[in-house]
Amino acid sequence: VQLQASGGGLVQAGGSLRLSCVASRITFTFSINAMGWYRQAPGKERELVADISTSGNTNYADSVKGRFTISRDNAKKAVYLQMNNLKPEDTAVYSCNKAPLVREWPWGQGTQVTVSS
């Protein structure tokens, strides 16, 4: 399995970005796994910011609730993260993987999100 995240960039505070993560070299197992978006800022541990179940139920970290929206497209083996009203503290490398991290897939490189104040 390969997880390829994209859509990051440099944005001013208050701006928006839409991240995509596509799984390749995978068959049916994508659709039967809950997925999550994780982020890791320099010097900090990786944290789960949002997850989505196989049926579409979602959960968000308190720090992003009301600003981020996670969605998935099983046909495309993709998971998305719409990020609005971005803040400097959202600056991190964002990656996707199973949620929770049980027999997780190999981590991709992630996509850098940088929010300037």
C-alpha positions as CSV (number, residue, x, y, z in Angstrom):
1,V,0.0,0.0,0.0
2,Q,1.2,3.5,-0.8
3,L,-0.5,6.6,0.7
4,Q,0.1,9.8,-1.3
5,A,-1.0,13.0,0.3
6,S,-1.2,16.3,-1.6
7,G,-2.8,19.7,-1.5
8,G,-0.6,21.4,1.1
9,G,1.0,24.8,0.7
10,L,1.6,28.2,2.2
11,V,-1.5,30.1,3.2
12,Q,-2.3,33.1,5.3
13,A,-4.2,32.8,8.6
14,G,-7.9,32.6,7.8
15,G,-7.3,30.9,4.5
16,S,-8.4,27.5,3.3
17,L,-6.8,24.4,1.8
18,R,-8.1,21.0,0.7
19,L,-5.9,18.0,1.2
20,S,-6.2,14.7,-0.7
21,C,-4.8,11.3,0.2
22,V,-5.0,8.5,-2.3
23,A,-4.2,4.9,-1.6
24,S,-2.6,2.8,-4.3
25,R,-1.5,-0.8,-4.6
26,I,-4.6,-1.7,-2.6
27,T,-7.8,-3.5,-3.4
28,F,-10.9,-3.8,-1.3
29,T,-9.3,-3.2,2.0
30,F,-9.5,0.6,1.7
31,S,-13.3,0.6,2.0
32,I,-13.4,-1.6,5.1
33,N,-11.1,0.6,7.1
34,A,-11.8,3.8,9.0
35,M,-9.4,6.5,7.9
36,G,-7.8,9.4,9.6
37,W,-5.8,12.6,8.9
38,Y,-2.8,13.0,11.2
39,R,-0.4,15.9,11.5
40,Q,3.0,16.4,13.0
41,A,4.5,19.7,13.8
42,P,8.3,20.1,14.4
43,G,9.3,18.9,17.8
44,K,5.8,17.5,18.5
45,E,4.3,14.0,18.4
46,R,1.9,13.0,15.6
47,E,-1.7,13.7,16.4
48,L,-5.0,12.6,14.9
49,V,-7.0,15.6,13.8
50,A,-10.0,13.9,12.1
51,D,-11.2,10.4,11.3
52,I,-14.0,8.9,9.3
53,S,-15.6,5.5,9.7
54,T,-16.6,3.1,6.9
55,S,-20.1,4.4,7.1
56,G,-19.1,8.1,7.1
57,N,-19.3,9.0,10.7
58,T,-16.7,11.6,11.6
59,N,-14.7,12.7,14.6
60,Y,-12.5,15.8,15.1
61,A,-9.9,16.9,17.5
62,D,-11.2,19.9,19.6
63,S,-8.5,22.1,18.1
64,V,-10.0,21.7,14.6
65,K,-13.7,21.2,15.3
66,G,-15.9,23.5,13.2
67,R,-13.0,24.4,10.9
68,F,-12.0,21.0,9.3
69,T,-14.1,18.5,7.4
70,I,-13.1,15.0,6.5
71,S,-14.6,13.0,3.7
72,R,-13.9,9.9,1.7
73,D,-14.5,8.4,-1.7
74,N,-14.1,4.6,-1.6
75,A,-14.3,4.3,-5.4
76,K,-11.3,6.5,-5.7
77,K,-9.6,5.1,-2.6
78,A,-9.2,8.6,-1.4
79,V,-9.8,10.6,1.8
80,Y,-10.0,14.4,1.9
81,L,-9.6,17.1,4.5
82,Q,-11.2,20.5,3.9
83,M,-9.4,23.0,6.1
84,N,-11.0,26.5,6.7
85,N,-10.1,29.4,8.8
86,L,-6.5,28.1,9.2
87,K,-4.4,29.2,12.1
88,P,-0.6,29.4,12.5
89,E,-0.8,26.5,15.0
90,D,-2.2,24.3,12.2
91,T,1.3,24.3,10.6
92,A,2.5,20.7,10.3
93,V,3.0,17.8,7.9
94,Y,-0.3,16.2,7.2
95,S,-0.7,12.5,6.4
96,C,-3.4,9.9,6.2
97,N,-3.6,6.4,7.5
98,K,-6.0,4.0,9.2
99,A,-7.7,5.2,12.3
100,P,-7.0,3.9,14.9
101,L,-3.4,3.0,14.0
102,V,-3.7,-0.8,14.2
103,R,-1.5,-2.6,11.7
104,E,-1.3,0.7,10.0
105,W,-0.1,1.0,6.4
106,P,3.3,2.4,5.6
107,W,3.4,6.2,6.1
108,G,3.7,8.3,3.0
109,Q,5.7,11.5,2.9
110,G,2.7,13.7,3.8
111,T,2.0,17.2,2.7
112,Q,3.3,20.3,4.3
113,V,0.9,22.9,5.5
114,T,2.3,26.3,6.5
115,V,0.0,29.0,7.9
116,S,1.5,32.5,8.2
117,S,0.2,35.0,10.7
